[in-house]
Amino acid sequence: MGDRWHVRVDRSVCIGSGMCVNHAPDAFHLDTARQSHPLTEDRDAGEQVLAAAEGCPVEAIMLTLVGSGEVVFPPEE
C-alpha cells in the first residue's frame, strides 16, 4: 500500500488558471466561479496530482501525507 495525500486548494489564492485540471482531470475541477476544488480530499499519491500542484502558477494546491500531516508540496523553505 502506497502513500495517501490530503489535497487542499487555498481558494483565496486560486486564480482559476485551470492548470490543475489540465494536469490531473481525475483529481480537480473548476466550479462556476473558476475556483479549483479537489474531487476528493484524500487520495493515493500520484504523479498527475503532484504535477498539478507543481504547475499551479500561484501554488494554491497543498499536499500533505494523510495521517502524519507531513508536507509533500509546496516544499517548506
Biotite code that builds the C-alpha atoms (Angstrom):
import biotite.structure as struc

atoms = struc.array([
    struc.Atom([0.000, 0.000, 0.000], chain_id="A", res_id=1, res_name="MET", atom_name="CA", element="C"),
    struc.Atom([1.441, 3.404, -1.026], chain_id="A", res_id=2, res_name="GLY", atom_name="CA", element="C"),
    struc.Atom([1.242, 6.864, 0.430], chain_id="A", res_id=3, res_name="ASP", atom_name="CA", element="C"),
    struc.Atom([-2.025, 8.765, 0.586], chain_id="A", res_id=4, res_name="ARG", atom_name="CA", element="C"),
    struc.Atom([-2.179, 12.510, 0.236], chain_id="A", res_id=5, res_name="TRP", atom_name="CA", element="C"),
    struc.Atom([-4.578, 15.054, 1.644], chain_id="A", res_id=6, res_name="HIS", atom_name="CA", element="C"),
    struc.Atom([-5.237, 17.593, -1.140], chain_id="A", res_id=7, res_name="VAL", atom_name="CA", element="C"),
    struc.Atom([-6.274, 21.136, -0.297], chain_id="A", res_id=8, res_name="ARG", atom_name="CA", element="C"),
    struc.Atom([-6.762, 24.172, -2.517], chain_id="A", res_id=9, res_name="VAL", atom_name="CA", element="C"),
    struc.Atom([-6.480, 27.626, -0.994], chain_id="A", res_id=10, res_name="ASP", atom_name="CA", element="C"),
    struc.Atom([-9.297, 29.313, -2.874], chain_id="A", res_id=11, res_name="ARG", atom_name="CA", element="C"),
    struc.Atom([-8.256, 32.734, -1.573], chain_id="A", res_id=12, res_name="SER", atom_name="CA", element="C"),
    struc.Atom([-5.095, 32.277, -3.660], chain_id="A", res_id=13, res_name="VAL", atom_name="CA", element="C"),
    struc.Atom([-6.500, 30.300, -6.622], chain_id="A", res_id=14, res_name="CYS", atom_name="CA", element="C"),
    struc.Atom([-6.699, 32.378, -9.831], chain_id="A", res_id=15, res_name="ILE", atom_name="CA", element="C"),
    struc.Atom([-8.617, 29.785, -11.839], chain_id="A", res_id=16, res_name="GLY", atom_name="CA", element="C"),
    struc.Atom([-5.896, 29.114, -14.408], chain_id="A", res_id=17, res_name="SER", atom_name="CA", element="C"),
    struc.Atom([-7.156, 25.556, -14.879], chain_id="A", res_id=18, res_name="GLY", atom_name="CA", element="C"),
    struc.Atom([-3.642, 24.104, -14.943], chain_id="A", res_id=19, res_name="MET", atom_name="CA", element="C"),
    struc.Atom([-4.610, 21.645, -12.203], chain_id="A", res_id=20, res_name="CYS", atom_name="CA", element="C"),
    struc.Atom([-7.460, 20.300, -14.323], chain_id="A", res_id=21, res_name="VAL", atom_name="CA", element="C"),
    struc.Atom([-5.137, 20.041, -17.339], chain_id="A", res_id=22, res_name="ASN", atom_name="CA", element="C"),
    struc.Atom([-2.562, 18.046, -15.357], chain_id="A", res_id=23, res_name="HIS", atom_name="CA", element="C"),
    struc.Atom([-4.960, 15.921, -13.303], chain_id="A", res_id=24, res_name="ALA", atom_name="CA", element="C"),
    struc.Atom([-8.527, 15.947, -14.665], chain_id="A", res_id=25, res_name="PRO", atom_name="CA", element="C"),
    struc.Atom([-9.435, 12.992, -12.439], chain_id="A", res_id=26, res_name="ASP", atom_name="CA", element="C"),
    struc.Atom([-8.369, 14.928, -9.330], chain_id="A", res_id=27, res_name="ALA", atom_name="CA", element="C"),
    struc.Atom([-9.580, 18.529, -9.776], chain_id="A", res_id=28, res_name="PHE", atom_name="CA", element="C"),
    struc.Atom([-12.476, 20.523, -11.185], chain_id="A", res_id=29, res_name="HIS", atom_name="CA", element="C"),
    struc.Atom([-13.277, 24.211, -11.524], chain_id="A", res_id=30, res_name="LEU", atom_name="CA", element="C"),
    struc.Atom([-16.557, 25.500, -10.185], chain_id="A", res_id=31, res_name="ASP", atom_name="CA", element="C"),
    struc.Atom([-18.688, 28.131, -11.903], chain_id="A", res_id=32, res_name="THR", atom_name="CA", element="C"),
    struc.Atom([-16.531, 30.864, -10.317], chain_id="A", res_id=33, res_name="ALA", atom_name="CA", element="C"),
    struc.Atom([-13.428, 29.168, -11.817], chain_id="A", res_id=34, res_name="ARG", atom_name="CA", element="C"),
    struc.Atom([-12.161, 28.148, -8.391], chain_id="A", res_id=35, res_name="GLN", atom_name="CA", element="C"),
    struc.Atom([-10.368, 24.817, -8.146], chain_id="A", res_id=36, res_name="SER", atom_name="CA", element="C"),
    struc.Atom([-11.657, 22.005, -5.942], chain_id="A", res_id=37, res_name="HIS", atom_name="CA", element="C"),
    struc.Atom([-10.174, 18.544, -5.360], chain_id="A", res_id=38, res_name="PRO", atom_name="CA", element="C"),
    struc.Atom([-12.630, 15.833, -6.414], chain_id="A", res_id=39, res_name="LEU", atom_name="CA", element="C"),
    struc.Atom([-11.669, 14.002, -3.232], chain_id="A", res_id=40, res_name="THR", atom_name="CA", element="C"),
    struc.Atom([-9.579, 15.395, -0.394], chain_id="A", res_id=41, res_name="GLU", atom_name="CA", element="C"),
    struc.Atom([-7.718, 12.164, 0.414], chain_id="A", res_id=42, res_name="ASP", atom_name="CA", element="C"),
    struc.Atom([-6.305, 10.159, -2.464], chain_id="A", res_id=43, res_name="ARG", atom_name="CA", element="C"),
    struc.Atom([-3.469, 7.858, -3.423], chain_id="A", res_id=44, res_name="ASP", atom_name="CA", element="C"),
    struc.Atom([-0.220, 9.671, -4.137], chain_id="A", res_id=45, res_name="ALA", atom_name="CA", element="C"),
    struc.Atom([0.324, 10.123, -7.849], chain_id="A", res_id=46, res_name="GLY", atom_name="CA", element="C"),
    struc.Atom([2.441, 11.909, -10.418], chain_id="A", res_id=47, res_name="GLU", atom_name="CA", element="C"),
    struc.Atom([-0.511, 13.717, -12.015], chain_id="A", res_id=48, res_name="GLN", atom_name="CA", element="C"),
    struc.Atom([-1.615, 15.274, -8.736], chain_id="A", res_id=49, res_name="VAL", atom_name="CA", element="C"),
    struc.Atom([1.961, 16.308, -7.931], chain_id="A", res_id=50, res_name="LEU", atom_name="CA", element="C"),
    struc.Atom([2.310, 17.794, -11.448], chain_id="A", res_id=51, res_name="ALA", atom_name="CA", element="C"),
    struc.Atom([-0.903, 19.748, -10.876], chain_id="A", res_id=52, res_name="ALA", atom_name="CA", element="C"),
    struc.Atom([0.415, 21.170, -7.600], chain_id="A", res_id=53, res_name="ALA", atom_name="CA", element="C"),
    struc.Atom([3.808, 21.987, -9.111], chain_id="A", res_id=54, res_name="GLU", atom_name="CA", element="C"),
    struc.Atom([2.164, 23.524, -12.191], chain_id="A", res_id=55, res_name="GLY", atom_name="CA", element="C"),
    struc.Atom([-0.129, 25.853, -10.250], chain_id="A", res_id=56, res_name="CYS", atom_name="CA", element="C"),
    struc.Atom([1.144, 29.359, -11.046], chain_id="A", res_id=57, res_name="PRO", atom_name="CA", element="C"),
    struc.Atom([0.258, 30.644, -7.557], chain_id="A", res_id=58, res_name="VAL", atom_name="CA", element="C"),
    struc.Atom([0.973, 27.472, -5.500], chain_id="A", res_id=59, res_name="GLU", atom_name="CA", element="C"),
    struc.Atom([-2.622, 27.279, -4.302], chain_id="A", res_id=60, res_name="ALA", atom_name="CA", element="C"),
    struc.Atom([-2.507, 23.457, -4.014], chain_id="A", res_id=61, res_name="ILE", atom_name="CA", element="C"),
    struc.Atom([-1.162, 21.886, -0.843], chain_id="A", res_id=62, res_name="MET", atom_name="CA", element="C"),
    struc.Atom([-0.379, 18.189, -0.495], chain_id="A", res_id=63, res_name="LEU", atom_name="CA", element="C"),
    struc.Atom([0.231, 16.551, 2.875], chain_id="A", res_id=64, res_name="THR", atom_name="CA", element="C"),
    struc.Atom([0.599, 12.936, 3.929], chain_id="A", res_id=65, res_name="LEU", atom_name="CA", element="C"),
    struc.Atom([-2.611, 11.524, 5.378], chain_id="A", res_id=66, res_name="VAL", atom_name="CA", element="C"),
    struc.Atom([-2.056, 10.610, 8.996], chain_id="A", res_id=67, res_name="GLY", atom_name="CA", element="C"),
    struc.Atom([1.173, 12.461, 9.720], chain_id="A", res_id=68, res_name="SER", atom_name="CA", element="C"),
    struc.Atom([0.381, 15.787, 8.048], chain_id="A", res_id=69, res_name="GLY", atom_name="CA", element="C"),
    struc.Atom([3.918, 15.902, 6.640], chain_id="A", res_id=70, res_name="GLU", atom_name="CA", element="C"),
    struc.Atom([4.118, 18.456, 3.838], chain_id="A", res_id=71, res_name="VAL", atom_name="CA", element="C"),
    struc.Atom([4.668, 16.998, 0.362], chain_id="A", res_id=72, res_name="VAL", atom_name="CA", element="C"),
    struc.Atom([4.081, 20.236, -1.590], chain_id="A", res_id=73, res_name="PHE", atom_name="CA", element="C"),
    struc.Atom([4.889, 23.081, -1.572], chain_id="A", res_id=74, res_name="PRO", atom_name="CA", element="C"),
    struc.Atom([8.298, 22.365, -0.094], chain_id="A", res_id=75, res_name="PRO", atom_name="CA", element="C"),
    struc.Atom([8.906, 24.090, 3.205], chain_id="A", res_id=76, res_name="GLU", atom_name="CA", element="C"),
    struc.Atom([11.703, 26.605, 2.949], chain_id="A", res_id=77, res_name="GLU", atom_name="CA", element="C"),
])
